[in-house]
Amino acid sequence: NKQGQTRFSRYYSGMPIQAEERVLMEADIARKCLKRSDVQYGQYKLAYRRYASLFFVIGFDEEENHLSILELVQAYVEILNTYFDNVCELDIMFNIEKVHVILEEMVSNGRIVETNKHNVLAPVLEMNKASR
Protein backbone atom coordinates (compact mmCIF):
# COMPACT_ATOMS: atom_id res chain seq x y z
CA ASN A 1 0.00 0.00 0.00
CA LYS A 2 1.03 3.67 -0.01
CA GLN A 3 2.54 3.28 3.47
CA GLY A 4 4.83 0.50 2.23
CA GLN A 5 3.06 -2.29 4.11
CA THR A 6 3.09 -5.64 2.33
CA ARG A 7 -0.38 -7.15 2.15
CA PHE A 8 0.39 -10.13 -0.08
CA SER A 9 3.61 -11.73 -1.26
CA ARG A 10 4.60 -14.89 -3.10
CA TYR A 11 8.15 -16.08 -3.78
CA TYR A 12 9.28 -18.46 -6.51
CA SER A 13 12.98 -18.46 -5.64
CA GLY A 14 14.61 -21.81 -5.01
CA MET A 15 16.29 -20.54 -1.87
CA PRO A 16 14.23 -20.12 1.30
CA ILE A 17 14.22 -16.61 2.73
CA GLN A 18 14.13 -16.13 6.50
CA ALA A 19 11.15 -14.12 7.79
CA GLU A 20 13.29 -11.29 9.19
CA GLU A 21 15.28 -10.97 5.97
CA ARG A 22 12.06 -11.01 3.95
CA VAL A 23 10.51 -8.19 5.99
CA LEU A 24 13.63 -6.04 5.55
CA MET A 25 13.81 -6.80 1.83
CA GLU A 26 10.13 -5.99 1.28
CA ALA A 27 10.47 -2.71 3.20
CA ASP A 28 13.52 -1.71 1.13
CA ILE A 29 11.75 -2.57 -2.13
CA ALA A 30 8.65 -0.62 -1.03
CA ARG A 31 10.80 2.44 -0.28
CA LYS A 32 12.40 2.25 -3.72
CA CYS A 33 9.04 1.96 -5.45
CA LEU A 34 7.46 4.74 -3.42
CA LYS A 35 10.41 7.01 -4.25
CA ARG A 36 10.30 5.80 -7.86
CA SER A 37 14.05 5.30 -7.71
CA ASP A 38 15.98 2.14 -8.56
CA VAL A 39 14.32 -0.55 -10.57
CA GLN A 40 16.85 -3.07 -9.28
CA TYR A 41 17.19 -5.00 -6.03
CA GLY A 42 20.34 -7.08 -5.80
CA GLN A 43 20.45 -9.31 -8.87
CA TYR A 44 16.74 -8.78 -9.55
CA LYS A 45 15.07 -6.16 -11.68
CA LEU A 46 11.82 -4.74 -10.33
CA ALA A 47 8.65 -4.14 -12.31
CA TYR A 48 6.03 -2.22 -10.41
CA ARG A 49 2.73 -0.56 -11.13
CA ARG A 50 0.44 1.48 -8.94
CA TYR A 51 -3.31 1.06 -9.12
CA ALA A 52 -5.25 3.39 -6.83
CA SER A 53 -3.75 2.81 -3.36
CA LEU A 54 -2.15 -0.55 -4.27
CA PHE A 55 1.35 -1.22 -5.54
CA PHE A 56 2.12 -4.43 -7.40
CA VAL A 57 5.81 -5.32 -7.50
CA ILE A 58 7.51 -8.25 -9.22
CA GLY A 59 11.20 -9.02 -8.94
CA PHE A 60 12.64 -10.97 -11.86
CA ASP A 61 15.99 -11.95 -13.33
CA GLU A 62 17.44 -10.66 -16.57
CA GLU A 63 16.17 -13.69 -18.51
CA GLU A 64 12.61 -12.38 -18.23
CA ASN A 65 11.12 -9.77 -20.52
CA HIS A 66 10.26 -6.59 -18.57
CA LEU A 67 7.22 -5.84 -20.76
CA SER A 68 5.79 -9.33 -20.30
CA ILE A 69 6.10 -8.91 -16.53
CA LEU A 70 4.26 -5.58 -16.70
CA GLU A 71 1.57 -7.29 -18.81
CA LEU A 72 1.29 -9.99 -16.12
CA VAL A 73 0.71 -7.30 -13.49
CA GLN A 74 -1.92 -5.66 -15.71
CA ALA A 75 -3.71 -8.97 -16.28
CA TYR A 76 -3.57 -9.84 -12.57
CA VAL A 77 -5.08 -6.50 -11.56
CA GLU A 78 -7.81 -6.80 -14.21
CA ILE A 79 -8.69 -10.28 -12.96
CA LEU A 80 -8.74 -9.11 -9.33
CA ASN A 81 -10.93 -6.17 -10.37
CA THR A 82 -13.33 -8.53 -12.11
CA TYR A 83 -13.53 -10.91 -9.18
CA PHE A 84 -13.77 -8.30 -6.42
CA ASP A 85 -15.63 -5.68 -8.45
CA ASN A 86 -12.89 -3.02 -8.18
CA VAL A 87 -10.25 -4.56 -5.89
CA CYS A 88 -9.04 -2.67 -2.84
CA GLU A 89 -6.62 -3.33 -0.01
CA LEU A 90 -9.33 -4.78 2.24
CA ASP A 91 -10.34 -7.29 -0.45
CA ILE A 92 -6.77 -8.58 -0.48
CA MET A 93 -6.48 -8.66 3.31
CA PHE A 94 -9.77 -10.49 3.92
CA ASN A 95 -9.62 -12.84 0.93
CA ILE A 96 -5.95 -13.73 0.87
CA GLU A 97 -6.58 -17.38 -0.04
CA LYS A 98 -8.49 -16.35 -3.18
CA VAL A 99 -5.79 -13.85 -4.10
CA HIS A 100 -3.27 -16.72 -3.84
CA VAL A 101 -5.43 -19.08 -5.92
CA ILE A 102 -5.80 -16.47 -8.66
CA LEU A 103 -2.03 -15.93 -8.78
CA GLU A 104 -1.33 -19.68 -8.71
CA GLU A 105 -3.62 -20.10 -11.73
CA MET A 106 -1.57 -17.50 -13.58
CA VAL A 107 1.97 -18.40 -12.46
CA SER A 108 3.40 -21.84 -11.79
CA ASN A 109 6.96 -22.35 -10.59
CA GLY A 110 7.76 -18.74 -11.42
CA ARG A 111 6.56 -19.05 -15.03
CA ILE A 112 3.51 -17.40 -16.54
CA VAL A 113 1.11 -20.17 -17.57
CA GLU A 114 -2.28 -18.47 -18.00
CA THR A 115 -3.60 -14.96 -18.47
CA ASN A 116 -7.10 -15.63 -19.82
CA LYS A 117 -9.52 -14.07 -17.33
CA HIS A 118 -12.16 -16.80 -17.64
CA ASN A 119 -9.67 -19.66 -17.28
CA VAL A 120 -8.04 -18.06 -14.24
CA LEU A 121 -11.30 -17.29 -12.46
CA ALA A 122 -12.95 -20.69 -13.09
CA PRO A 123 -11.36 -22.48 -10.06
CA VAL A 124 -12.14 -19.57 -7.72
CA LEU A 125 -15.75 -19.47 -8.84
CA GLU A 126 -15.95 -23.26 -8.29
CA MET A 127 -14.57 -22.76 -4.77
CA ASN A 128 -17.34 -20.23 -4.16
CA LYS A 129 -20.01 -22.68 -5.35
CA ALA A 130 -18.60 -25.49 -3.19
CA SER A 131 -18.58 -23.33 -0.06
CA ARG A 132 -22.28 -22.43 -0.33
N, C-alpha and C positions, 0 to 999 in steps of 0.2 A: 504494500500500500504506500501512500505518499509519505508515511512516517518511517518507511524502511522495514516494517515488520513483515516477516515471511509468513504467509498464510497457507501455502501449499508448496511442497518441493518433492521432486522425484529425481533420483540419481541413477545413471546407467553406467557408471564407471566400474571397472573390474575391481578396484581397490576399495575396501571399506573405509569410510571416513568417520572418525570419532565425533561424537555429538558436540563436544566443545569446539573442535576445529571447524565443524560444519556451521555452527552459529557464528563464529568469527568470520568465516569465509562469506556467508550470506550477508552479514552486515556490511562487509567491505564492498561486496558487489552492489548492494543496494545504494551505498553512498556514491559509488562511481556512476550508477545509472541516474540517480537523482541529480547529480552535478552535471550529467551528460558529458563526462570526461572520457577516460579510457574505454575502449571497447575490447579490452584484453584483461584476462585474469590468469596470471601464470602462463601455462602453455595453451590455455583456452581462449578463444575469441568469444565475445559476448554479443548476442543479438537480443535487443530488447525493444519492446513497444509499450506505450502507455495507452490504456483505454479507460477513460473516465478517471476513477481514483485507483485503478489497478495497474500494476506493472507486470509484464510477463517477460521473463529473462531466460534465455537458453545459452548455456556454455557449450561450445563445440570445438572440435579440433580442426586443423587446417585442411583435412580431407573433405570436410563438408562444404557445401555451397551455401554462402551467407544468405542469398536470396531465397533458397528453398527453405531455410530455417525460418526466415521472416514469413514466408507463405504458410508454414506450419503454425506459427503463432496466430496468424490471421484466421486460418481455418479453425483452430482450437477455440478462439474467442467467438467466432460466428456460431460454432456448435454449442458452446456454453450459453450464448445469448438465446439460441433457439430453445434449448432445454429449459433454462431458467426464466425465459421471457425477460431479457435484459439483465444479464448477470451482474451481481454486485458482490462486494466483499463478504457480506453476511451469507449469501448463497454458498460461497466457497467454504466458509467456516462451518456452517451447519449441515452441509451435504458433502463432506470431504470424500466419503467413499464413492459417491457418484462422479465426482471430479476426477478421482483416480481411475475409475472404470473407463470414463471417456478418454482419458489420456492413454490408458493401456490399449484401447481399441485402435488408437492412432499410431502409437509408437511401441515397438517390441524390440527388446534388447538394444535400445538406442537407435533403432532404424525406423524411419517413417514407413508404415505399412498400409495406412488407409487414411484418406482425407474426405471421402464421400460422407456427407452429413447424415444421410439416411442409414448407411451401413454402420456408422459409428454409434448412432443413437439407438439402434435396434436392441442391443443387449440391455441398455439402461431402461428402456421402455418395457422390456420383458420383466426386468427386476421389479418395476413398479406394479405390473399386473400381478406378479407372484406374491407381492407383499400385501395385496388387498384382501 
